[in-house]
Every structure is written in C-alpha cells, then in structure tokens.
Amino acid sequence: MRLKEIMNWIEQIAPLYLQESYDNSGLIIGDEDQMIDKAVVCLDVDEAVLEYAREKGARLVISHHPCVFRSLKTFSPKSPEGSILYSAITHGIAVYSAHTNYDSARGGMGDMICRELGLDEINVLIPGGIPDSGHGIGRWGFYKSSLSFGSFLRILDNRLGMKTMREVGTRPEQISRVAVFNGSFDNSCMDELLKVKPDVLLTGDLKYHDALLLKHHGIYAIDAGHYQTEIIFVRGLSGMLKKAFPMLEVLCWEGNDIFKVLYSID
C-alpha cells in the first residue's frame, strides 16, 4: 500500500490539528506515494530502530516522539537529529510521528492506559476545542469497587510493566478514582485535578516544584517516568495497524528506557 493510506488512517484517529504548538507530528521524512509492506512501530527513533528496520526490510518507522522538534539548518550525520535523518534518507526509510495529537485523541494514549488499568467511566481531564469530541489532555476514571494500594501497584506492574516509580504525598489505603497524565506532567491541569480529586495521579517526569504543589493540595502522585507511561504506544498502535491493514507486516520495537536505576551501597 502507499504511505499516504497509512498516514490518512492515523490522522483520522489522531488529527494533526490536535497537536500542541511546539510539536512536530506527521510525516518527518519520506514520500507519501512510497509503497510500504512492512512498518516498525516505536517510541523513539534512534539508530538502533533504523538498523532494525533495515535488517527487516521495513520502509516505514512510526514513532510517538518526533525525531525532529526544532528547525534544522544542516543535516550532518554528526548531530543527533541529523544522523537519524541522514540514515533514514540513505536507506529509503520514511519516518512518521504521532505525538501530542495521539496523546489527546479519543482512543489514544490516555485511553489505552486507562483501559489497561481497568478503569470505568473514563473522562477527559482537559477537554479539547471541540465539545464532546472525546479529545483532550489527560484522563480520569473510576474503579467500581475500590482497590487496595497493593492491588493497584500489581496492576501497574502486570498490565503496564511499571517496575520502578517515585511517589509524592500521602499514600492512600484504598484507590477508587484515578487520574492519568502520560509523559511529562503539565501543571496547567492543576485546576482540573483539584476538581476531580483523584486518589492517585499516575504521571511521568514530575518536576520538583510541581510535586510540592501537588503535595500542598493533597494530591497523591506516582511518577512512573516518561518511558514507562508511554511505551504502551508500541503495543497499542501496532495492534490497531494490524487490524486496519491485514496485508501490512507490523513490527514492534520497544527499545529501552534512557534512564537506569542506580542503587547506592551504604
């Protein structure tokens, strides 16, 4: 099939107008008329995933995070962004990214996490510009029967693969209402969080002063990290692609969290 068909399908789910002003979602490099029979879905585009795509004969890499945010004046293989673009061009690999538009989209990242958590009555935390569209930033929902804190941690481990986390605030004994803000926490949602009053906020990349603010307002938060709150993109989008395009071979590349746990020895 042509790349344009795949692009149109993604953009029906996650329209590009949903992306934030700083973002660079969409076709990063490639020809929309290029024929595609294999695609690799990943979180981040790096040399490792491009090498994997080359080995498998995939002509398309679909990522969550764009490999280029800022404007580039030179395309040198010695710069981080340039090396990726240089390699992709050299080997005829198209790169497409669905980032903040996919975060906000109905059925996108936030909804996928909520489904894995087993939440009911999922709501948008900060609704988008179109009323009742289901688009917007962040999600929150309920458990019909409250869970113990230990049970909730086991869900994070078993369903989302979250092994290491940080916490802020007073740990709840029982959890019923959960808010989700995947990726980097944005304190612009603070007013909505105060209205929702979740028993726990699941997020990533929580800054120190935002953590202080959450604690001040009595919102218990778990910072699971950027990677752990978004790697579900690979499994989620690849599954949807396989259903939408049965003739397309879809490969998954999860890579590794850029952060590693460092244990100190007393």
Secondary structure, DSSP 4 states (H G I P E B T S, - for coil): -BHHHHHHHHHHHS-GGGS-TT---EEEES-TT-B-SEEEEESS--HHHHHHHHHHT--EEEESS-S--S--S---TTSHHHHHHHHHHHTT-EEEE--HHHHHSTTSHHHHHHHHHT-EEEEEEEE-SSTTSS-EEEEEEEEEEEEEHHHHHHHHHHHH-----EEESPPPSEEEEEEEEEEE--GGGHHHHHHH--SEEEEES--HHHHHHHHHTT--EEE--HHHHHTHHHHHHHHHHHHH-TTSEEEEE----S--------
